[in-house]
Amino acid sequence: MSVMTMDWVRVGGLSDIPRQGSRRIAAGHMTIAVFRTDDDRVFALEDKCPHKNGPLSQGIVHGDCVTCPLHNWVIALDTGEACGADEGKVARFPVRLDGDDIFLSFPSGEGR
């Protein structure tokens, strides 16, 4: 039986991301969008809408959601799931704040 360990990697500071905005992080073969809400909560999702792979990092952050810029799908930041009648889910990553520092958790070896 193998046990998967998680590595925490510092990806920037809270002040690097505008409120209701995002930043992109390269992580191996994928890009991760790190979002900051108006009340300074931080979420991380793969930067790919489940509908047509639109760049969620270029979407509009509102409340706990982001709206994809391509076809207006709304994705919940806390679950990565499409909202309303739309169906689909995007990968999400655990986030930890330590003061101003933002850390993401990746399976061992994935975030470097």
LOBAMI-397778 format. One record per residue: residue in one letter; x, y, z of N, C-alpha, C, O in turn. Coordinates in nm, 2 decimals. Layout:
resn: A&n.x: X&n.y: Y&n.z: Z&ca.x: X&ca.y: Y&ca.z: Z&c.x: X&c.y: Y&c.z: Z&o.x: X&o.y: Y&o.z: Z
...
END
This chain:
resn: M&n.x: 0.09&n.y: -0.12&n.z: 0.00&ca.x: 0.00&ca.y: 0.00&ca.z: 0.00&c.x: 0.09&c.y: 0.12&c.z: 0.00&o.x: 0.18&o.y: 0.14&o.z: 0.08
resn: S&n.x: 0.07&n.y: 0.21&n.z: -0.09&ca.x: 0.15&ca.y: 0.34&ca.z: -0.10&c.x: 0.07&c.y: 0.45&c.z: -0.03&o.x: -0.05&o.y: 0.46&o.z: -0.04
resn: V&n.x: 0.14&n.y: 0.54&n.z: 0.03&ca.x: 0.08&ca.y: 0.65&ca.z: 0.10&c.x: 0.13&c.y: 0.78&c.z: 0.02&o.x: 0.25&o.y: 0.80&o.z: 0.01
resn: M&n.x: 0.04&n.y: 0.86&n.z: -0.02&ca.x: 0.07&ca.y: 0.98&ca.z: -0.09&c.x: 0.10&c.y: 1.09&c.z: 0.01&o.x: 0.01&o.y: 1.12&o.z: 0.09
resn: T&n.x: 0.21&n.y: 1.15&n.z: 0.00&ca.x: 0.24&ca.y: 1.27&ca.z: 0.09&c.x: 0.22&c.y: 1.40&c.z: 0.01&o.x: 0.23&o.y: 1.40&o.z: -0.12
resn: M&n.x: 0.19&n.y: 1.50&n.z: 0.08&ca.x: 0.17&ca.y: 1.63&ca.z: 0.02&c.x: 0.28&c.y: 1.72&c.z: 0.05&o.x: 0.33&o.y: 1.73&o.z: 0.16
resn: D&n.x: 0.33&n.y: 1.80&n.z: -0.05&ca.x: 0.43&ca.y: 1.90&ca.z: -0.03&c.x: 0.36&c.y: 2.04&c.z: -0.03&o.x: 0.28&o.y: 2.06&o.z: -0.12
resn: W&n.x: 0.40&n.y: 2.12&n.z: 0.06&ca.x: 0.35&ca.y: 2.26&ca.z: 0.06&c.x: 0.45&c.y: 2.35&c.z: 0.00&o.x: 0.57&o.y: 2.34&o.z: 0.04
resn: V&n.x: 0.41&n.y: 2.42&n.z: -0.10&ca.x: 0.51&ca.y: 2.51&ca.z: -0.18&c.x: 0.46&c.y: 2.65&c.z: -0.17&o.x: 0.34&o.y: 2.68&o.z: -0.20
resn: R&n.x: 0.55&n.y: 2.74&n.z: -0.13&ca.x: 0.51&ca.y: 2.89&ca.z: -0.13&c.x: 0.50&c.y: 2.93&c.z: -0.28&o.x: 0.60&o.y: 2.91&o.z: -0.36
resn: V&n.x: 0.39&n.y: 3.00&n.z: -0.31&ca.x: 0.37&ca.y: 3.04&ca.z: -0.45&c.x: 0.36&c.y: 3.19&c.z: -0.46&o.x: 0.33&o.y: 3.24&o.z: -0.57
resn: G&n.x: 0.37&n.y: 3.26&n.z: -0.35&ca.x: 0.36&ca.y: 3.41&ca.z: -0.36&c.x: 0.30&c.y: 3.46&c.z: -0.23&o.x: 0.28&o.y: 3.39&o.z: -0.13
resn: G&n.x: 0.27&n.y: 3.59&n.z: -0.24&ca.x: 0.21&ca.y: 3.66&ca.z: -0.12&c.x: 0.07&c.y: 3.70&c.z: -0.15&o.x: 0.03&o.y: 3.72&o.z: -0.27
resn: L&n.x: -0.01&n.y: 3.72&n.z: -0.05&ca.x: -0.15&ca.y: 3.76&ca.z: -0.07&c.x: -0.16&c.y: 3.90&c.z: -0.14&o.x: -0.24&o.y: 3.92&o.z: -0.22
resn: S&n.x: -0.06&n.y: 3.98&n.z: -0.11&ca.x: -0.06&ca.y: 4.11&ca.z: -0.18&c.x: -0.02&c.y: 4.11&c.z: -0.32&o.x: -0.03&o.y: 4.21&o.z: -0.40
resn: D&n.x: 0.02&n.y: 3.99&n.z: -0.37&ca.x: 0.05&ca.y: 3.97&ca.z: -0.51&c.x: -0.07&c.y: 3.96&c.z: -0.60&o.x: -0.07&o.y: 3.97&o.z: -0.72
resn: I&n.x: -0.18&n.y: 3.93&n.z: -0.53&ca.x: -0.31&ca.y: 3.90&ca.z: -0.61&c.x: -0.41&c.y: 4.01&c.z: -0.57&o.x: -0.44&o.y: 4.03&o.z: -0.45
resn: P&n.x: -0.46&n.y: 4.08&n.z: -0.67&ca.x: -0.56&ca.y: 4.18&ca.z: -0.63&c.x: -0.69&c.y: 4.12&c.z: -0.58&o.x: -0.72&o.y: 4.01&o.z: -0.62
resn: R&n.x: -0.76&n.y: 4.19&n.z: -0.49&ca.x: -0.89&ca.y: 4.14&ca.z: -0.45&c.x: -0.98&c.y: 4.12&c.z: -0.57&o.x: -0.98&o.y: 4.20&o.z: -0.67
resn: Q&n.x: -1.05&n.y: 4.01&n.z: -0.57&ca.x: -1.14&ca.y: 3.96&ca.z: -0.68&c.x: -1.05&c.y: 3.94&c.z: -0.81&o.x: -1.10&o.y: 3.97&o.z: -0.92
resn: G&n.x: -0.93&n.y: 3.90&n.z: -0.79&ca.x: -0.84&ca.y: 3.87&ca.z: -0.90&c.x: -0.78&c.y: 3.73&c.z: -0.89&o.x: -0.81&o.y: 3.65&o.z: -0.80
resn: S&n.x: -0.68&n.y: 3.71&n.z: -0.98&ca.x: -0.61&ca.y: 3.58&ca.z: -0.98&c.x: -0.47&c.y: 3.60&c.z: -1.03&o.x: -0.43&o.y: 3.70&o.z: -1.09
resn: R&n.x: -0.39&n.y: 3.50&n.z: -1.01&ca.x: -0.25&ca.y: 3.49&ca.z: -1.07&c.x: -0.24&c.y: 3.34&c.z: -1.12&o.x: -0.30&o.y: 3.25&o.z: -1.06
resn: R&n.x: -0.16&n.y: 3.32&n.z: -1.22&ca.x: -0.13&ca.y: 3.19&ca.z: -1.27&c.x: 0.00&c.y: 3.14&c.z: -1.22&o.x: 0.10&o.y: 3.21&o.z: -1.21
resn: I&n.x: 0.00&n.y: 3.00&n.z: -1.19&ca.x: 0.12&ca.y: 2.94&ca.z: -1.14&c.x: 0.15&c.y: 2.82&c.z: -1.23&o.x: 0.05&o.y: 2.73&o.z: -1.25
resn: A&n.x: 0.27&n.y: 2.80&n.z: -1.29&ca.x: 0.30&ca.y: 2.68&ca.z: -1.37&c.x: 0.33&c.y: 2.57&c.z: -1.27&o.x: 0.41&o.y: 2.59&o.z: -1.18
resn: A&n.x: 0.28&n.y: 2.46&n.z: -1.29&ca.x: 0.30&ca.y: 2.34&ca.z: -1.21&c.x: 0.31&c.y: 2.21&c.z: -1.29&o.x: 0.21&o.y: 2.15&o.z: -1.32
resn: G&n.x: 0.43&n.y: 2.19&n.z: -1.34&ca.x: 0.45&ca.y: 2.07&ca.z: -1.42&c.x: 0.38&c.y: 2.09&c.z: -1.56&o.x: 0.40&o.y: 2.18&o.z: -1.63
resn: H&n.x: 0.29&n.y: 1.99&n.z: -1.58&ca.x: 0.22&ca.y: 1.99&ca.z: -1.71&c.x: 0.09&c.y: 2.08&c.z: -1.71&o.x: 0.02&o.y: 2.08&o.z: -1.81
resn: M&n.x: 0.06&n.y: 2.14&n.z: -1.60&ca.x: -0.06&ca.y: 2.22&ca.z: -1.59&c.x: -0.04&c.y: 2.36&c.z: -1.54&o.x: 0.07&o.y: 2.39&o.z: -1.49
resn: T&n.x: -0.14&n.y: 2.44&n.z: -1.55&ca.x: -0.13&ca.y: 2.58&ca.z: -1.50&c.x: -0.24&c.y: 2.59&c.z: -1.39&o.x: -0.36&o.y: 2.54&o.z: -1.41
resn: I&n.x: -0.21&n.y: 2.65&n.z: -1.28&ca.x: -0.30&ca.y: 2.66&ca.z: -1.17&c.x: -0.34&c.y: 2.81&c.z: -1.15&o.x: -0.25&o.y: 2.89&o.z: -1.16
resn: A&n.x: -0.46&n.y: 2.84&n.z: -1.14&ca.x: -0.51&ca.y: 2.98&ca.z: -1.11&c.x: -0.53&c.y: 2.99&c.z: -0.96&o.x: -0.60&o.y: 2.91&o.z: -0.90
resn: V&n.x: -0.47&n.y: 3.09&n.z: -0.90&ca.x: -0.48&ca.y: 3.12&ca.z: -0.76&c.x: -0.57&c.y: 3.24&c.z: -0.75&o.x: -0.53&o.y: 3.35&o.z: -0.80
resn: F&n.x: -0.68&n.y: 3.23&n.z: -0.68&ca.x: -0.78&ca.y: 3.34&ca.z: -0.67&c.x: -0.79&c.y: 3.40&c.z: -0.53&o.x: -0.77&o.y: 3.33&o.z: -0.43
resn: R&n.x: -0.81&n.y: 3.53&n.z: -0.53&ca.x: -0.84&ca.y: 3.60&ca.z: -0.40&c.x: -0.97&c.y: 3.66&c.z: -0.41&o.x: -1.01&o.y: 3.73&o.z: -0.50
resn: T&n.x: -1.05&n.y: 3.63&n.z: -0.30&ca.x: -1.19&ca.y: 3.69&ca.z: -0.30&c.x: -1.18&c.y: 3.83&c.z: -0.24&o.x: -1.07&o.y: 3.88&o.z: -0.19
resn: D&n.x: -1.29&n.y: 3.90&n.z: -0.24&ca.x: -1.30&ca.y: 4.04&ca.z: -0.18&c.x: -1.27&c.y: 4.04&c.z: -0.03&o.x: -1.23&o.y: 4.14&o.z: 0.02
resn: D&n.x: -1.30&n.y: 3.92&n.z: 0.04&ca.x: -1.27&ca.y: 3.92&ca.z: 0.18&c.x: -1.14&c.y: 3.84&c.z: 0.21&o.x: -1.13&o.y: 3.78&o.z: 0.32
resn: D&n.x: -1.05&n.y: 3.84&n.z: 0.12&ca.x: -0.91&ca.y: 3.78&ca.z: 0.13&c.x: -0.91&c.y: 3.63&c.z: 0.15&o.x: -0.81&o.y: 3.58&o.z: 0.21
resn: R&n.x: -1.01&n.y: 3.56&n.z: 0.11&ca.x: -0.99&ca.y: 3.41&ca.z: 0.11&c.x: -0.92&c.y: 3.37&c.z: -0.02&o.x: -0.93&o.y: 3.44&o.z: -0.12
resn: V&n.x: -0.84&n.y: 3.27&n.z: -0.02&ca.x: -0.76&ca.y: 3.23&ca.z: -0.14&c.x: -0.80&c.y: 3.08&c.z: -0.17&o.x: -0.81&o.y: 3.00&o.z: -0.09
resn: F&n.x: -0.81&n.y: 3.06&n.z: -0.30&ca.x: -0.85&ca.y: 2.93&ca.z: -0.36&c.x: -0.76&c.y: 2.90&c.z: -0.48&o.x: -0.71&o.y: 2.99&o.z: -0.54
resn: A&n.x: -0.74&n.y: 2.77&n.z: -0.51&ca.x: -0.65&ca.y: 2.74&ca.z: -0.62&c.x: -0.73&c.y: 2.63&c.z: -0.70&o.x: -0.76&o.y: 2.52&o.z: -0.65
resn: L&n.x: -0.74&n.y: 2.65&n.z: -0.83&ca.x: -0.80&ca.y: 2.56&ca.z: -0.93&c.x: -0.72&c.y: 2.54&c.z: -1.05&o.x: -0.64&o.y: 2.64&o.z: -1.08
resn: E&n.x: -0.73&n.y: 2.43&n.z: -1.12&ca.x: -0.66&ca.y: 2.42&ca.z: -1.24&c.x: -0.72&c.y: 2.53&c.z: -1.33&o.x: -0.84&o.y: 2.55&o.z: -1.33
resn: D&n.x: -0.63&n.y: 2.59&n.z: -1.41&ca.x: -0.68&ca.y: 2.71&ca.z: -1.49&c.x: -0.74&c.y: 2.66&c.z: -1.62&o.x: -0.70&o.y: 2.69&o.z: -1.73
resn: K&n.x: -0.85&n.y: 2.58&n.z: -1.61&ca.x: -0.91&ca.y: 2.52&ca.z: -1.73&c.x: -1.06&c.y: 2.49&c.z: -1.69&o.x: -1.09&o.y: 2.40&o.z: -1.62
resn: C&n.x: -1.15&n.y: 2.57&n.z: -1.75&ca.x: -1.29&ca.y: 2.55&ca.z: -1.73&c.x: -1.33&c.y: 2.41&c.z: -1.78&o.x: -1.28&o.y: 2.36&o.z: -1.88
resn: P&n.x: -1.42&n.y: 2.34&n.z: -1.71&ca.x: -1.46&ca.y: 2.20&ca.z: -1.75&c.x: -1.54&c.y: 2.20&c.z: -1.88&o.x: -1.57&o.y: 2.09&o.z: -1.93
resn: H&n.x: -1.59&n.y: 2.31&n.z: -1.92&ca.x: -1.67&ca.y: 2.32&ca.z: -2.04&c.x: -1.59&c.y: 2.31&c.z: -2.17&o.x: -1.60&o.y: 2.21&o.z: -2.24
resn: K&n.x: -1.51&n.y: 2.41&n.z: -2.20&ca.x: -1.43&ca.y: 2.42&ca.z: -2.32&c.x: -1.28&c.y: 2.46&c.z: -2.29&o.x: -1.21&o.y: 2.51&o.z: -2.38
resn: N&n.x: -1.24&n.y: 2.43&n.z: -2.17&ca.x: -1.10&ca.y: 2.46&ca.z: -2.13&c.x: -1.06&c.y: 2.61&c.z: -2.13&o.x: -0.95&o.y: 2.64&o.z: -2.14
resn: G&n.x: -1.16&n.y: 2.69&n.z: -2.11&ca.x: -1.13&ca.y: 2.84&ca.z: -2.10&c.x: -1.04&c.y: 2.87&c.z: -1.98&o.x: -1.05&o.y: 2.80&o.z: -1.88
resn: P&n.x: -0.97&n.y: 2.98&n.z: -1.99&ca.x: -0.88&ca.y: 3.02&ca.z: -1.88&c.x: -0.95&c.y: 3.09&c.z: -1.77&o.x: -0.98&o.y: 3.20&o.z: -1.77
resn: L&n.x: -0.98&n.y: 3.01&n.z: -1.66&ca.x: -1.05&ca.y: 3.06&ca.z: -1.55&c.x: -0.98&c.y: 3.18&c.z: -1.49&o.x: -1.04&o.y: 3.27&o.z: -1.43
resn: S&n.x: -0.85&n.y: 3.19&n.z: -1.50&ca.x: -0.77&ca.y: 3.30&ca.z: -1.44&c.x: -0.80&c.y: 3.43&c.z: -1.51&o.x: -0.78&o.y: 3.54&o.z: -1.45
resn: Q&n.x: -0.87&n.y: 3.43&n.z: -1.62&ca.x: -0.91&ca.y: 3.55&ca.z: -1.69&c.x: -1.05&c.y: 3.58&c.z: -1.67&o.x: -1.11&o.y: 3.68&o.z: -1.73
resn: G&n.x: -1.12&n.y: 3.50&n.z: -1.58&ca.x: -1.26&ca.y: 3.52&ca.z: -1.56&c.x: -1.28&c.y: 3.63&c.z: -1.45&o.x: -1.19&o.y: 3.69&o.z: -1.40
resn: I&n.x: -1.41&n.y: 3.65&n.z: -1.42&ca.x: -1.45&ca.y: 3.75&ca.z: -1.32&c.x: -1.48&c.y: 3.67&c.z: -1.19&o.x: -1.56&o.y: 3.58&o.z: -1.18
resn: V&n.x: -1.41&n.y: 3.72&n.z: -1.08&ca.x: -1.43&ca.y: 3.66&ca.z: -0.95&c.x: -1.55&c.y: 3.74&c.z: -0.88&o.x: -1.54&o.y: 3.86&o.z: -0.87
resn: H&n.x: -1.64&n.y: 3.67&n.z: -0.83&ca.x: -1.76&ca.y: 3.73&ca.z: -0.76&c.x: -1.80&c.y: 3.63&c.z: -0.65&o.x: -1.83&o.y: 3.52&o.z: -0.67
resn: G&n.x: -1.80&n.y: 3.69&n.z: -0.53&ca.x: -1.84&ca.y: 3.60&ca.z: -0.41&c.x: -1.74&c.y: 3.49&c.z: -0.40&o.x: -1.62&o.y: 3.51&o.z: -0.40
resn: D&n.x: -1.79&n.y: 3.36&n.z: -0.40&ca.x: -1.71&ca.y: 3.24&ca.z: -0.39&c.x: -1.70&c.y: 3.17&c.z: -0.53&o.x: -1.68&o.y: 3.05&o.z: -0.53
resn: C&n.x: -1.72&n.y: 3.25&n.z: -0.64&ca.x: -1.72&ca.y: 3.19&ca.z: -0.77&c.x: -1.63&c.y: 3.27&c.z: -0.87&o.x: -1.59&o.y: 3.38&o.z: -0.84
resn: V&n.x: -1.60&n.y: 3.20&n.z: -0.98&ca.x: -1.54&ca.y: 3.27&ca.z: -1.09&c.x: -1.62&c.y: 3.23&c.z: -1.22&o.x: -1.67&o.y: 3.12&o.z: -1.23
resn: T&n.x: -1.64&n.y: 3.33&n.z: -1.30&ca.x: -1.72&ca.y: 3.31&ca.z: -1.43&c.x: -1.62&c.y: 3.30&c.z: -1.54&o.x: -1.53&o.y: 3.39&o.z: -1.56
resn: C&n.x: -1.62&n.y: 3.19&n.z: -1.61&ca.x: -1.53&ca.y: 3.17&ca.z: -1.73&c.x: -1.55&c.y: 3.28&c.z: -1.83&o.x: -1.67&o.y: 3.31&o.z: -1.86
resn: P&n.x: -1.44&n.y: 3.33&n.z: -1.89&ca.x: -1.46&ca.y: 3.43&ca.z: -1.99&c.x: -1.50&c.y: 3.39&c.z: -2.12&o.x: -1.54&o.y: 3.47&o.z: -2.21
resn: L&n.x: -1.50&n.y: 3.26&n.z: -2.15&ca.x: -1.55&ca.y: 3.21&ca.z: -2.28&c.x: -1.70&c.y: 3.20&c.z: -2.30&o.x: -1.75&o.y: 3.25&o.z: -2.39
resn: H&n.x: -1.76&n.y: 3.12&n.z: -2.21&ca.x: -1.90&ca.y: 3.09&ca.z: -2.22&c.x: -1.98&c.y: 3.12&c.z: -2.10&o.x: -2.10&o.y: 3.07&o.z: -2.08
resn: N&n.x: -1.93&n.y: 3.19&n.z: -2.00&ca.x: -2.00&ca.y: 3.24&ca.z: -1.88&c.x: -2.04&c.y: 3.12&c.z: -1.79&o.x: -2.13&o.y: 3.14&o.z: -1.71
resn: W&n.x: -1.97&n.y: 3.01&n.z: -1.79&ca.x: -1.99&ca.y: 2.91&ca.z: -1.69&c.x: -1.94&c.y: 2.96&c.z: -1.56&o.x: -1.84&o.y: 3.03&o.z: -1.55
resn: V&n.x: -2.02&n.y: 2.94&n.z: -1.45&ca.x: -1.98&ca.y: 2.98&ca.z: -1.32&c.x: -1.93&c.y: 2.86&c.z: -1.24&o.x: -1.99&o.y: 2.75&o.z: -1.23
resn: I&n.x: -1.80&n.y: 2.87&n.z: -1.18&ca.x: -1.74&ca.y: 2.77&ca.z: -1.11&c.x: -1.72&c.y: 2.81&c.z: -0.97&o.x: -1.67&o.y: 2.92&o.z: -0.94
resn: A&n.x: -1.76&n.y: 2.72&n.z: -0.88&ca.x: -1.74&ca.y: 2.74&ca.z: -0.73&c.x: -1.59&c.y: 2.73&c.z: -0.70&o.x: -1.53&o.y: 2.63&o.z: -0.73
resn: L&n.x: -1.54&n.y: 2.83&n.z: -0.63&ca.x: -1.40&ca.y: 2.83&ca.z: -0.60&c.x: -1.36&c.y: 2.73&c.z: -0.49&o.x: -1.25&o.y: 2.67&o.z: -0.49
resn: D&n.x: -1.46&n.y: 2.70&n.z: -0.40&ca.x: -1.43&ca.y: 2.61&ca.z: -0.29&c.x: -1.44&c.y: 2.46&c.z: -0.33&o.x: -1.38&o.y: 2.38&o.z: -0.27
resn: T&n.x: -1.51&n.y: 2.43&n.z: -0.44&ca.x: -1.53&ca.y: 2.29&ca.z: -0.48&c.x: -1.47&c.y: 2.26&c.z: -0.62&o.x: -1.44&o.y: 2.15&o.z: -0.65
resn: G&n.x: -1.46&n.y: 2.36&n.z: -0.70&ca.x: -1.43&ca.y: 2.34&ca.z: -0.84&c.x: -1.54&c.y: 2.30&c.z: -0.93&o.x: -1.52&o.y: 2.27&o.z: -1.05
resn: E&n.x: -1.66&n.y: 2.29&n.z: -0.87&ca.x: -1.78&ca.y: 2.24&ca.z: -0.95&c.x: -1.85&c.y: 2.35&c.z: -1.02&o.x: -1.86&o.y: 2.46&o.z: -0.97
resn: A&n.x: -1.91&n.y: 2.32&n.z: -1.14&ca.x: -1.99&ca.y: 2.41&ca.z: -1.21&c.x: -2.12&c.y: 2.43&c.z: -1.13&o.x: -2.17&o.y: 2.34&o.z: -1.07
resn: C&n.x: -2.17&n.y: 2.56&n.z: -1.14&ca.x: -2.29&ca.y: 2.59&ca.z: -1.06&c.x: -2.41&c.y: 2.60&c.z: -1.16&o.x: -2.40&o.y: 2.60&o.z: -1.28
resn: G&n.x: -2.53&n.y: 2.59&n.z: -1.10&ca.x: -2.65&ca.y: 2.60&ca.z: -1.18&c.x: -2.68&c.y: 2.47&c.z: -1.25&o.x: -2.65&o.y: 2.36&o.z: -1.21
resn: A&n.x: -2.73&n.y: 2.49&n.z: -1.38&ca.x: -2.76&ca.y: 2.37&ca.z: -1.46&c.x: -2.64&c.y: 2.31&c.z: -1.53&o.x: -2.65&o.y: 2.20&o.z: -1.58
resn: D&n.x: -2.53&n.y: 2.38&n.z: -1.53&ca.x: -2.41&ca.y: 2.33&ca.z: -1.59&c.x: -2.35&c.y: 2.22&c.z: -1.51&o.x: -2.36&o.y: 2.22&o.z: -1.38
resn: E&n.x: -2.28&n.y: 2.12&n.z: -1.57&ca.x: -2.22&ca.y: 2.01&ca.z: -1.50&c.x: -2.07&c.y: 1.99&c.z: -1.54&o.x: -2.04&o.y: 2.01&o.z: -1.66
resn: G&n.x: -1.99&n.y: 1.97&n.z: -1.44&ca.x: -1.85&ca.y: 1.95&ca.z: -1.46&c.x: -1.77&c.y: 2.00&c.z: -1.34&o.x: -1.83&o.y: 2.06&o.z: -1.25
resn: K&n.x: -1.65&n.y: 1.96&n.z: -1.34&ca.x: -1.56&ca.y: 1.99&ca.z: -1.22&c.x: -1.42&c.y: 2.01&c.z: -1.27&o.x: -1.37&o.y: 1.94&o.z: -1.36
resn: V&n.x: -1.35&n.y: 2.10&n.z: -1.20&ca.x: -1.21&ca.y: 2.13&ca.z: -1.23&c.x: -1.13&c.y: 2.09&c.z: -1.11&o.x: -1.18&o.y: 2.10&o.z: -1.00
resn: A&n.x: -1.01&n.y: 2.05&n.z: -1.13&ca.x: -0.92&ca.y: 2.01&ca.z: -1.02&c.x: -0.89&c.y: 2.13&c.z: -0.92&o.x: -0.88&o.y: 2.24&o.z: -0.97
resn: R&n.x: -0.89&n.y: 2.10&n.z: -0.79&ca.x: -0.86&ca.y: 2.21&ca.z: -0.70&c.x: -0.75&c.y: 2.17&c.z: -0.61&o.x: -0.72&o.y: 2.05&o.z: -0.60
resn: F&n.x: -0.68&n.y: 2.26&n.z: -0.55&ca.x: -0.56&ca.y: 2.24&ca.z: -0.47&c.x: -0.58&c.y: 2.30&c.z: -0.33&o.x: -0.63&o.y: 2.41&o.z: -0.32
resn: P&n.x: -0.54&n.y: 2.23&n.z: -0.23&ca.x: -0.54&ca.y: 2.29&ca.z: -0.09&c.x: -0.45&c.y: 2.41&c.z: -0.09&o.x: -0.34&o.y: 2.42&o.z: -0.14
resn: V&n.x: -0.50&n.y: 2.51&n.z: -0.01&ca.x: -0.43&ca.y: 2.64&ca.z: 0.00&c.x: -0.41&c.y: 2.67&c.z: 0.15&o.x: -0.50&o.y: 2.64&o.z: 0.23
resn: R&n.x: -0.30&n.y: 2.72&n.z: 0.19&ca.x: -0.27&ca.y: 2.76&ca.z: 0.33&c.x: -0.21&c.y: 2.90&c.z: 0.33&o.x: -0.12&o.y: 2.93&o.z: 0.25
resn: L&n.x: -0.26&n.y: 2.99&n.z: 0.41&ca.x: -0.20&ca.y: 3.12&ca.z: 0.43&c.x: -0.12&c.y: 3.12&c.z: 0.56&o.x: -0.17&o.y: 3.07&o.z: 0.66
resn: D&n.x: 0.00&n.y: 3.18&n.z: 0.55&ca.x: 0.08&ca.y: 3.20&ca.z: 0.67&c.x: 0.12&c.y: 3.34&c.z: 0.67&o.x: 0.22&o.y: 3.38&o.z: 0.60
resn: G&n.x: 0.05&n.y: 3.43&n.z: 0.74&ca.x: 0.07&ca.y: 3.57&ca.z: 0.73&c.x: 0.03&c.y: 3.61&c.z: 0.59&o.x: -0.08&o.y: 3.59&o.z: 0.54
resn: D&n.x: 0.12&n.y: 3.67&n.z: 0.51&ca.x: 0.10&ca.y: 3.71&ca.z: 0.37&c.x: 0.14&c.y: 3.60&c.z: 0.27&o.x: 0.10&o.y: 3.61&o.z: 0.16
resn: D&n.x: 0.20&n.y: 3.50&n.z: 0.32&ca.x: 0.25&ca.y: 3.39&ca.z: 0.23&c.x: 0.14&c.y: 3.30&c.z: 0.19&o.x: 0.07&o.y: 3.25&o.z: 0.28
resn: I&n.x: 0.13&n.y: 3.26&n.z: 0.06&ca.x: 0.04&ca.y: 3.16&ca.z: 0.01&c.x: 0.11&c.y: 3.04&c.z: -0.02&o.x: 0.21&o.y: 3.04&o.z: -0.09
resn: F&n.x: 0.07&n.y: 2.93&n.z: 0.04&ca.x: 0.12&ca.y: 2.79&ca.z: 0.01&c.x: 0.02&c.y: 2.71&c.z: -0.06&o.x: -0.10&o.y: 2.71&o.z: -0.02
resn: L&n.x: 0.06&n.y: 2.63&n.z: -0.16&ca.x: -0.03&ca.y: 2.53&ca.z: -0.22&c.x: 0.02&c.y: 2.40&c.z: -0.19&o.x: 0.14&o.y: 2.38&o.z: -0.17
resn: S&n.x: -0.07&n.y: 2.30&n.z: -0.18&ca.x: -0.03&ca.y: 2.16&ca.z: -0.16&c.x: -0.04&c.y: 2.08&c.z: -0.28&o.x: -0.14&o.y: 2.09&o.z: -0.35
resn: F&n.x: 0.07&n.y: 2.01&n.z: -0.31&ca.x: 0.07&ca.y: 1.92&ca.z: -0.43&c.x: 0.11&c.y: 1.78&c.z: -0.39&o.x: 0.18&o.y: 1.77&o.z: -0.29
resn: P&n.x: 0.06&n.y: 1.68&n.z: -0.46&ca.x: 0.12&ca.y: 1.55&ca.z: -0.44&c.x: 0.27&c.y: 1.55&c.z: -0.45&o.x: 0.32&o.y: 1.63&o.z: -0.54
resn: S&n.x: 0.34&n.y: 1.48&n.z: -0.38&ca.x: 0.49&ca.y: 1.48&ca.z: -0.39&c.x: 0.54&c.y: 1.48&c.z: -0.53&o.x: 0.50&o.y: 1.40&o.z: -0.61
resn: G&n.x: 0.63&n.y: 1.58&n.z: -0.56&ca.x: 0.69&ca.y: 1.59&ca.z: -0.69&c.x: 0.61&c.y: 1.66&c.z: -0.79&o.x: 0.67&o.y: 1.70&o.z: -0.90
resn: E&n.x: 0.49&n.y: 1.69&n.z: -0.77&ca.x: 0.40&ca.y: 1.76&ca.z: -0.87&c.x: 0.42&c.y: 1.91&c.z: -0.88&o.x: 0.41&o.y: 1.96&o.z: -0.99
resn: G&n.x: 0.45&n.y: 1.97&n.z: -0.77&ca.x: 0.46&ca.y: 2.12&ca.z: -0.77&c.x: 0.59&c.y: 2.18&c.z: -0.81&o.x: 0.60&o.y: 2.31&o.z: -0.80
resn: R&n.x: 0.68&n.y: 2.10&n.z: -0.85&ca.x: 0.82&ca.y: 2.16&ca.z: -0.87&c.x: 0.86&c.y: 2.15&c.z: -1.01&o.x: 0.97&o.y: 2.19&o.z: -1.04
END
